[in-house]
Structures are given as structure tokens and as C-alpha cells.
Amino acid sequence: MKRAVSDHLLFLSQLRKRYATTGSVAPSSRFLAAALTAPLKSGKGPLRILEVGPGTGAVTKRILSLLKPEDRLDLVELNETFAEMLKRCFREDASYRKVAEQSEIHVCPLQEFHSDIPYDYIISGLPLNNFSAEMVGEIFETFFRLLAPNGVLSYFEYIGMRKIRGLVVGRNGRERLRELEETMNSYLNVHRFQRNRVLVNFPPAWVQHLRKDPDEG
């Protein structure tokens, strides 16, 4: 309980300082974490997993519970405060420490992250609705560059968020949201194979699951 309160307070402090790259108003619920990580259960190892935007580790803890000894987990986190907190967890928290040798935290923007070996699963907590359509296009290009053929990308967005924002922003803001939706739909229409609605989260969220075509390089 003490850890959960501490994580929530840290999350709120970073939200105030860096809203554009934090985006969420609270750490993900365990129900959202379960939906994001559901595809991992059907994976046959050894698996390579990439978590993007882990924040305070609400979803990370769920991933760790599913890791097998031969699996590999990389985490990309732009926020240095969150990254340092996660590094401390891997040093001091027993549930993190037992998989520390097969995990690594990378502090950089996703677009600057490179890997010689592709990933079977990418799980993202990035606040895509906060970004420009151009940046979201770059992020999705990076996701699919890093995915192995048949690899799965899972990410979430809050239900109705773009519509709600469209009511309170000006014409330029509505144009950004329209372009953003077009960019995201260009990937969803081709690659999505499942969508889950998670109501027990604040705010409620959609979890989108996309698969990279086996013929893609």
C-alpha cells in the first residue's frame, strides 16, 4: 500500500511538470495491465519483450510476473525520474531483482532506440493523444521496425479522449486530432487483430493489439 501511494504521488508530480510526455492522470490499473500483457501468455519462448513508457512500473510488474528464465525484457523510458525509480526497483525490490539479469532500462526517446534483434512483443504506455500526427507516425514506424514478423504491439488510449478534447480546443487543435486519428487508423485498419475495453481504470481505456505481417521486413 505504501509503495502504491508513493508511486501515485510521484506520477502526479511528473504529470504537473511534464504533462506532454506523461499524459496519464494516474498509473495504470491492474486490469489495464492484464489486458496489455494478455498476448504474452500465448507466446512460446524465448521471448524478447520491449516496454515503452513504463512510468512508475504499474504494467512492468505484470510483465515481470510473466517472464520466463529465457526471456528478455528491455524498457525505454524518456523521463529520467521514472527511469531512476525503476532502476532502484531492480536493485531493491525482490520481484524486480530476480529478473534484473535479463532486463535493461534505456533512457532515451523511442525513435532513438535501436536493437540488432527484433522483439516478439512491444507494450506501450506512451500518451499518443498528446503528440502531433507526425510524431505518432514516427513512433508507429519505430514500433514496426523493432517488431519481429508476426510480432505483437499492444497499447492503450482512453475511451473518447479525442472527442472530449475536440470539444474544448480551437480549430488548430481539432485539425491536429483529426490528423492524429487518421494516422492511427492507417495502422489499426491494417494490423489490428483485437481490441479490449477496460472499464476498471481511471479513465476507462481501449487496449489495441496489432500484429506485424510476416512478410514485412
C-alpha positions in Angstrom: 0.0 0.0 0.0 2.8 2.4 0.9 4.5 1.7 -2.4 1.3 2.3 -4.3 0.8 5.7 -2.7 4.4 6.7 -3.3 4.1 5.7 -7.0 0.9 7.7 -7.3 2.4 10.8 -5.8 5.5 10.6 -8.0 3.2 10.1 -11.0 1.2 13.2 -10.1 4.4 15.3 -9.6 5.7 14.3 -13.0 2.3 14.9 -14.6 2.4 18.5 -13.4 6.0 19.0 -14.7 5.9 17.1 -17.9 2.3 16.6 -19.0 3.0 16.2 -22.7 5.1 13.1 -22.2 3.4 11.7 -19.1 -0.2 12.1 -20.3 -2.0 9.8 -17.8 -3.6 11.2 -14.7 -2.9 8.0 -12.7 -0.8 4.8 -13.0 -2.5 2.0 -15.0 -4.8 -0.3 -13.0 -4.1 -4.0 -12.7 -7.0 -4.7 -15.0 -5.4 -2.5 -17.8 -2.0 -4.1 -17.1 -3.6 -7.5 -17.5 -5.2 -6.6 -20.8 -2.0 -5.1 -22.2 0.0 -8.2 -21.3 -2.6 -10.8 -22.3 -0.8 -11.7 -25.6 2.3 -12.7 -23.7 0.5 -15.8 -22.3 0.4 -17.4 -25.7 4.0 -16.7 -26.6 6.5 -19.5 -27.0 9.9 -18.7 -25.6 12.4 -17.5 -25.5 10.6 -14.2 -25.9 12.0 -10.7 -26.4 9.8 -8.0 -24.9 10.0 -4.3 -25.1 8.1 -2.0 -22.8 7.9 1.6 -23.9 7.0 4.3 -21.4 6.8 2.1 -18.3 6.4 5.2 -16.0 6.3 4.0 -12.3 6.1 0.4 -13.3 2.4 -0.4 -13.0 2.5 -2.6 -16.2 6.1 -3.6 -15.7 5.2 -5.6 -12.5 2.7 -7.6 -14.5 5.2 -8.2 -17.3 7.8 -9.4 -14.7 5.3 -11.9 -13.3 5.0 -13.5 -16.8 8.7 -13.6 -17.6 10.3 -17.0 -18.0 14.0 -17.5 -17.3 15.0 -17.5 -21.0 13.0 -14.3 -21.8 14.5 -10.8 -22.3 12.9 -7.5 -21.3 14.0 -4.1 -22.4 12.4 -0.9 -21.1 12.6 2.5 -22.9 11.7 5.5 -20.7 12.2 9.1 -21.6 11.5 10.5 -18.1 14.7 10.4 -16.1 12.9 10.4 -12.7 10.8 7.4 -13.6 13.9 5.6 -15.0 15.8 6.2 -11.8 12.9 4.9 -9.8 12.7 1.7 -11.9 16.5 1.2 -11.6 16.1 1.4 -7.8 13.3 -1.2 -8.0 15.6 -3.6 -9.9 18.2 -3.1 -7.2 16.0 -3.3 -4.1 12.6 -4.9 -4.9 12.7 -8.7 -4.7 10.2 -9.2 -7.6 12.3 -7.0 -9.8 15.7 -8.2 -8.6 15.1 -11.8 -9.6 14.9 -10.8 -13.3 17.4 -8.0 -13.2 19.9 -10.0 -15.2 17.5 -10.4 -18.1 16.2 -6.8 -18.1 17.7 -3.4 -19.0 16.4 0.2 -18.8 17.2 2.6 -21.7 16.7 6.3 -21.1 16.0 7.9 -24.5 13.2 8.7 -26.9 11.8 5.6 -28.6 12.8 6.9 -32.0 16.5 6.9 -30.9 16.3 3.3 -29.6 17.9 0.6 -31.7 18.2 -3.1 -31.4 20.0 -5.6 -33.5 17.4 -8.3 -32.7 13.7 -7.6 -33.1 11.0 -8.0 -30.4 8.2 -10.5 -30.2 6.1 -8.2 -28.1 6.0 -4.4 -27.6 3.8 -3.0 -24.9 3.4 0.8 -24.9 2.2 3.3 -22.4 3.0 6.4 -24.5 0.3 9.1 -24.4 -0.2 9.2 -28.1 -3.1 11.6 -28.0 -0.7 14.3 -26.7 1.5 14.2 -29.7 1.4 15.5 -33.3 0.3 13.2 -36.1 3.8 13.4 -37.5 5.4 12.3 -34.2 2.8 9.5 -33.8 3.7 8.3 -37.4 7.4 8.2 -36.4 6.5 6.3 -33.3 4.5 3.7 -35.2 7.2 3.4 -37.8 9.7 2.7 -34.9 7.3 0.1 -33.3 7.1 -1.8 -36.6 10.8 -1.5 -37.3 11.5 -3.1 -33.9 8.9 -5.8 -34.2 9.8 -9.3 -35.5 7.5 -10.7 -38.2 4.3 -11.8 -36.5 5.3 -9.7 -33.5 2.5 -8.0 -31.5 2.2 -4.4 -30.5 -0.2 -3.6 -27.6 -1.0 -0.1 -26.5 -3.9 1.8 -24.8 -5.7 5.1 -25.1 -8.5 6.5 -23.0 -12.0 6.0 -24.3 -13.4 9.0 -26.1 -10.4 11.2 -25.3 -10.1 12.7 -28.8 -13.8 13.5 -28.9 -13.7 15.2 -25.5 -10.6 17.2 -26.4 -12.2 18.2 -29.7 -14.9 20.0 -27.7 -12.5 22.2 -25.8 -9.8 23.0 -28.3 -9.8 25.5 -31.2 -9.7 24.9 -34.9 -6.0 24.1 -35.0 -6.4 21.6 -32.1 -9.3 19.9 -33.8 -7.2 19.6 -37.0 -4.4 18.0 -35.0 -6.7 15.5 -33.6 -8.2 14.7 -37.0 -4.8 14.1 -38.5 -3.8 12.1 -35.4 -6.8 9.8 -35.8 -6.1 9.3 -39.5 -2.5 8.3 -38.7 -3.5 5.9 -36.0 -6.3 4.4 -38.1 -3.9 3.8 -41.0 -2.1 1.2 -38.8 -5.2 -0.1 -37.0 -7.1 -0.8 -40.2 -4.2 -3.0 -41.5 -2.7 -4.5 -38.4 -5.3 -4.7 -35.6 -6.5 -8.2 -34.6 -8.1 -7.5 -31.2 -9.4 -4.6 -29.1 -10.3 -4.8 -25.4 -12.3 -2.3 -23.4 -11.1 -1.8 -19.8 -13.7 0.0 -17.7 -11.9 -0.6 -14.3 -9.3 2.0 -14.9 -9.1 5.8 -14.5 -10.1 6.9 -17.0 -11.5 3.8 -18.8 -9.4 2.7 -21.7 -9.3 0.8 -25.0 -6.4 -1.7 -25.4 -5.4 -2.1 -29.1 -3.5 -5.2 -30.2 -1.7 -5.0 -33.6 0.3 -7.7 -35.4 3.2 -7.2 -37.9 2.6 -9.0 -41.1 5.0 -12.0 -41.5 6.0 -10.7 -45.0 7.1 -7.3 -43.6 10.9 -6.8 -43.2 
